[in-house]
């Protein structure tokens, strides 16, 4: 239905470019504000501008956009340590895109720092990227966190209730003790917000020595038994679960 509508009617520029996999709607609006998008030779200045697919000429930056809808692609990757979760890296590091063979231009959804490993979603679906990464949608992410030594209940409670960082107190998190002993503690931590290196910073603030960080789930997607460094296309059932997220205007914390 959406594809037919895009092909026959006018559609908002941000929505159209998101469907083409150029960027999320929010990112497109930011590019419009910066004067980086032109339509039929004229710089776009209005955020609500509409376009006619397969007819209007759109240029983003210096790149002319091919006005045909690409098939939406969804790939799950088990990112190894040492790999950066960006499309390009100016320092020559291996990126998540270097590990995946795809003829479609893909983008990583969110970030997982270089020293961590686990689930990364790669897609050209700009709408979904926005829903999974914008704080207002509260999409949860689950991590397995290994900490050196025994973690007392008082610090587990602080992780659950919020830790005061330099950019404010963290939101409440779900924390489950997976294993606990004198030499090592393994926690499962579920976050509904996504600050940069959040779990590492929370642990550092509580003087907990984090030795391993693995993301095992993003919303309905789970890592399962996918081996480190391997990837696969999502199953139809997983894509259906993601489509449900795309259809809602605001995902409330449950």
C-alpha positions in Angstrom: 0.0 0.0 0.0 2.7 2.5 0.9 4.7 1.7 -2.2 1.7 2.3 -4.5 1.0 5.6 -2.7 4.5 6.8 -3.1 4.5 6.0 -6.8 1.2 7.7 -7.6 0.8 10.7 -5.2 2.8 13.5 -3.8 4.5 12.6 -0.5 6.5 14.6 2.1 10.1 14.9 1.2 11.4 13.6 4.5 9.1 10.5 4.4 10.2 9.7 0.8 13.9 10.0 1.4 13.5 7.8 4.5 11.8 5.1 2.4 14.6 5.4 -0.1 17.0 4.7 2.7 18.8 8.1 2.4 18.3 9.0 6.1 15.7 9.1 8.8 12.9 11.7 8.6 14.5 13.6 11.5 17.9 13.6 9.7 16.3 14.8 6.5 14.6 17.7 8.3 17.9 18.7 9.7 19.5 18.6 6.2 16.6 20.8 4.9 17.2 23.3 7.8 20.9 23.4 6.8 20.0 24.0 3.1 21.6 20.7 2.0 18.7 19.5 -0.1 17.5 20.8 -3.5 14.4 20.0 -5.4 14.4 20.5 -9.2 17.4 22.8 -8.9 16.1 24.9 -6.0 17.2 24.7 -2.4 14.4 23.3 -0.2 13.5 25.7 2.7 10.1 24.3 3.9 10.1 21.2 6.1 6.7 20.2 4.8 7.7 20.2 1.2 6.2 17.4 -0.9 7.6 15.6 -4.0 6.4 13.6 -6.9 8.3 10.3 -7.0 9.9 9.2 -10.3 9.5 12.8 -11.6 11.1 15.3 -9.3 14.9 15.7 -9.2 16.3 15.5 -5.7 19.9 16.3 -4.7 21.2 15.7 -1.1 24.5 17.4 -0.6 26.3 16.7 -3.9 24.5 13.4 -4.5 21.7 13.0 -6.9 19.1 10.7 -5.5 17.9 7.8 -7.6 14.1 8.1 -7.4 13.2 4.4 -7.2 12.4 2.6 -4.1 14.9 0.0 -2.9 13.8 -3.2 -1.3 14.0 -2.8 2.4 16.8 -4.9 3.8 17.3 -6.0 7.5 20.4 -7.7 8.6 21.4 -8.8 12.1 25.2 -8.9 12.9 27.1 -10.2 15.9 29.7 -7.5 16.1 33.1 -8.6 17.3 35.3 -6.4 19.6 37.6 -4.1 17.7 35.0 -3.4 15.0 33.4 0.1 14.9 29.7 0.4 14.4 29.8 3.3 11.9 29.4 3.4 8.1 32.8 4.8 7.6 35.9 5.2 9.8 38.5 7.9 9.2 41.2 6.0 11.2 41.0 2.9 8.9 39.3 0.6 11.5 37.2 -2.3 10.3 33.5 -1.2 10.3 30.4 -3.3 10.7 29.7 -2.8 7.0 33.0 -4.4 6.1 31.7 -7.6 7.6 28.5 -7.8 5.6 28.1 -8.5 1.9 25.2 -6.4 0.5 24.6 -4.6 -2.7 22.3 -2.3 -0.9 23.6 0.7 1.0 23.0 0.0 4.7 23.3 1.9 7.9 23.9 0.6 11.5 21.0 1.3 13.8 22.5 2.9 16.9 26.0 2.3 18.1 27.9 -0.3 20.1 31.3 0.9 21.2 34.5 -0.6 19.7 35.4 -2.5 22.9 31.9 -4.1 23.1 30.4 -6.9 21.1 27.0 -8.2 20.2 23.8 -7.4 18.3 23.9 -4.7 15.6 21.0 -4.2 13.2 21.9 -3.0 9.7 19.1 -1.6 7.4 18.2 0.9 4.8 14.8 1.5 6.5 15.1 5.1 7.7 11.7 5.1 9.5 12.6 2.1 11.6 16.0 3.6 12.4 14.3 6.6 13.9 11.9 4.5 16.0 14.6 2.3 17.4 17.0 5.1 18.3 15.0 8.1 19.3 14.6 8.4 23.1 10.9 9.1 23.0 10.1 5.6 21.7 11.7 3.9 24.7 12.8 0.8 22.7 14.7 -1.4 25.2 18.1 -2.9 24.7 19.5 -5.8 26.8 23.1 -6.3 27.7 25.1 -9.0 29.5 27.7 -7.2 31.6 30.6 -9.0 33.3 32.2 -7.3 36.3 35.3 -8.2 38.2 34.6 -9.4 41.7 31.5 -9.4 43.8 28.9 -6.7 43.3 27.0 -5.8 46.5 23.3 -5.4 46.6 23.7 -1.7 47.3 25.4 -1.1 43.9 23.0 -3.4 42.0 20.2 -1.2 43.5 21.9 2.0 42.3 22.2 0.5 38.8 18.4 -0.2 38.9 17.3 3.1 40.3 19.7 5.5 38.4 23.3 6.6 38.6 24.2 10.3 38.6 26.5 11.0 35.6 27.9 14.3 34.3 24.9 14.6 31.9 22.3 13.8 34.6 20.9 10.9 36.4 20.2 7.7 34.3 16.7 6.4 34.0 15.7 3.3 36.0 16.9 0.1 34.5 16.1 -3.6 34.9 19.0 -5.4 36.4 19.1 -9.2 37.0 21.9 -11.1 38.6 22.9 -13.9 36.2 25.9 -15.2 38.2 27.6 -13.8 41.3 30.7 -14.9 43.0 33.8 -13.5 44.7 35.8 -13.3 41.5 33.2 -12.3 38.9 29.6 -11.1 38.6 27.5 -11.3 35.5 24.5 -8.9 35.2 21.7 -8.7 32.6 20.9 -5.0 32.2 17.9 -3.6 30.2 18.0 0.0 29.3 15.2 2.2 27.8 17.6 5.1 27.1 20.7 5.1 25.0 23.4 7.6 26.2 26.9 7.2 24.8 28.8 4.4 26.6 26.1 4.5 29.3 26.7 1.2 31.0 30.5 1.7 31.0 30.0 5.1 32.6 27.5 3.8 35.2 29.9 1.1 36.2 32.9 3.5 36.4 30.9 5.9 38.6 30.2 3.1 41.0 33.8 1.9 40.9 32.9 -1.4 39.2 35.5 -2.9 36.9 33.7 -3.9 33.8 35.5 -6.7 31.9 33.0 -7.5 29.1 29.9 -6.0 27.6 27.6 -7.8 25.1 24.3 -6.6 23.6 22.0 -9.5 23.2 18.7 -7.8 22.2 17.2 -4.7 20.7 13.4 -4.6 21.2 12.0 -7.8 19.7 15.3 -8.8 18.1 17.6 -11.3 19.9 21.1 -12.4 19.2 20.3 -16.1 19.7 23.1 -18.5 18.7 24.5 -16.2 16.0 28.3 -16.6 16.2 30.7 -13.7 16.7 31.5 -12.0 13.3 28.6 -13.7 11.5 25.4 -12.1 10.1 22.1 -13.1 8.6 19.0 -11.6 7.0 16.1 -11.3 9.4 13.3 -13.9 9.4 9.9 -12.9 8.2 8.6 -13.1 11.8 11.3 -10.7 13.0 10.5 -8.2 10.2 6.8 -8.4 11.1 7.7 -7.5 14.7 9.7 -4.5 13.5 6.8 -3.4 11.3 4.7 -3.2 14.4 7.1 -0.8 16.0 7.0 1.4 12.8 3.2 1.6 12.9 3.0 3.2 16.4 3.5 6.9 17.1 5.0 6.4 20.5 6.3 3.3 22.2 5.7 3.4 25.9 7.8 1.7 28.4 6.2 -1.6 29.5 
